[in-house]
Amino acid sequence: MQAEAGRTCKGKVTGITKFGAFVRLEDGSNGLIHISQVSDVYVSDVEDFLTVGQEVEPRILSVDEKGRISLTLKKSKSAQPMLFTSPGRPVEFEEMLERFKTVSDEKLGELRRVRSRGK
């Protein structure tokens, strides 16, 4: 398959940086999804949306004269925001809420102990 602007292809995320994610396409070529092309929503950290090894279906934005491939996931179902992640997997809302409650209870207990020592 020749890399051609507008074509959708399959690939696997091979690396993540502050500025985007590198993807190995099914034909063996490599492309970059710039952080601005990861999602339709604001992305401050690429790892909130993508993980190394994740399979994606990006669209080719352009191929420059040096053969560098620019990719996008915008308007693609491959990148779904993860509100909270655990190594390599999204965490369900209920689990995230339970963790928050546990941490909150621990902090409140610590605050109560500190206040009771001061009296």
C-alpha positions as CSV (number, residue, x, y, z in Angstrom):
1,M,0.0,0.0,0.0
2,Q,1.4,3.4,-1.0
3,A,1.0,6.1,1.6
4,E,-1.4,8.6,0.1
5,A,-3.1,11.6,1.7
6,G,-6.7,11.0,2.7
7,R,-6.3,7.2,3.0
8,T,-7.1,5.5,6.3
9,C,-4.7,2.7,7.3
10,K,-4.1,0.4,10.3
11,G,-1.0,0.7,12.5
12,K,0.4,0.2,16.0
13,V,1.7,2.9,18.3
14,T,5.5,2.3,18.7
15,G,6.5,5.4,20.8
16,I,5.0,8.3,22.6
17,T,6.7,11.7,23.1
18,K,5.5,15.1,24.5
19,F,4.7,16.2,20.9
20,G,2.9,13.1,19.6
21,A,2.9,9.4,18.9
22,F,4.9,7.3,16.4
23,V,3.0,4.7,14.5
24,R,4.2,1.7,12.5
25,L,1.8,1.3,9.6
26,E,0.7,-2.1,8.2
27,D,3.0,-1.6,5.2
28,G,6.0,-1.2,7.4
29,S,6.3,2.6,7.1
30,N,6.3,4.9,10.0
31,G,4.2,8.0,10.6
32,L,3.7,10.6,13.3
33,I,0.4,11.7,14.9
34,H,1.2,15.2,16.2
35,I,-0.4,16.0,19.6
36,S,-2.8,18.4,17.9
37,Q,-4.1,15.5,15.8
38,V,-4.7,12.9,18.5
39,S,-8.2,13.9,19.3
40,D,-10.9,16.5,18.6
41,V,-10.7,17.6,22.3
42,Y,-7.7,19.4,23.9
43,V,-4.8,17.0,24.6
44,S,-2.2,18.0,27.2
45,D,-0.7,14.5,27.5
46,V,-0.7,12.0,24.6
47,E,-0.6,9.2,27.1
48,D,-4.1,10.1,28.2
49,F,-5.3,8.9,24.8
50,L,-2.8,6.4,23.5
51,T,-0.5,3.7,24.8
52,V,2.5,1.9,23.2
53,G,1.3,-1.2,21.4
54,Q,-2.2,0.1,20.9
55,E,-3.7,-0.6,17.5
56,V,-5.0,2.5,15.7
57,E,-6.6,3.4,12.4
58,P,-5.3,6.9,11.5
59,R,-5.9,8.8,8.4
60,I,-2.9,10.0,6.4
61,L,-2.8,13.9,6.3
62,S,0.3,14.2,4.1
63,V,3.5,12.7,2.9
64,D,6.3,15.2,2.5
65,E,9.1,15.2,-0.1
66,K,11.3,13.3,2.4
67,G,8.6,10.6,2.7
68,R,7.6,11.6,6.3
69,I,4.0,10.6,6.9
70,S,1.8,12.9,9.0
71,L,-1.2,11.1,10.5
72,T,-4.4,12.1,12.3
73,L,-6.9,10.4,14.6
74,K,-9.3,13.3,14.6
75,K,-12.9,12.2,13.8
76,S,-11.6,8.6,14.2
77,K,-12.8,6.1,16.8
78,S,-9.3,4.9,17.6
79,A,-8.5,7.6,20.2
80,Q,-10.9,7.8,23.1
81,P,-10.0,9.9,26.1
82,M,-9.2,8.1,29.2
83,L,-10.1,10.0,32.3
84,F,-7.7,8.0,34.4
85,T,-5.3,5.3,33.4
86,S,-3.6,2.4,34.9
87,P,-0.6,0.8,33.2
88,G,-1.9,0.1,29.7
89,R,-5.6,0.2,30.4
90,P,-8.5,2.6,31.0
91,V,-10.1,2.6,34.4
92,E,-13.9,2.5,34.8
93,F,-15.6,5.4,36.4
94,E,-16.8,3.4,39.4
95,E,-13.2,2.2,40.1
96,M,-11.9,5.7,39.7
97,L,-14.6,7.0,42.2
98,E,-13.7,4.3,44.7
99,R,-10.0,5.2,44.6
100,F,-10.9,8.9,45.1
101,K,-13.1,8.0,48.1
102,T,-10.4,5.9,49.6
103,V,-7.7,8.6,49.2
104,S,-10.1,11.3,50.4
105,D,-11.0,9.2,53.6
106,E,-7.3,8.7,54.3
107,K,-6.5,12.4,54.0
108,L,-9.5,13.4,56.2
109,G,-8.4,10.9,58.8
110,E,-4.9,12.3,58.8
111,L,-6.3,15.8,59.1
112,R,-8.5,14.9,62.1
113,R,-5.5,13.2,63.8
114,V,-3.3,16.3,63.3
115,R,-6.1,18.6,64.6
116,S,-6.7,16.5,67.7
117,R,-3.0,16.6,68.6
118,G,-3.1,20.4,68.6
119,K,-5.9,20.7,71.1
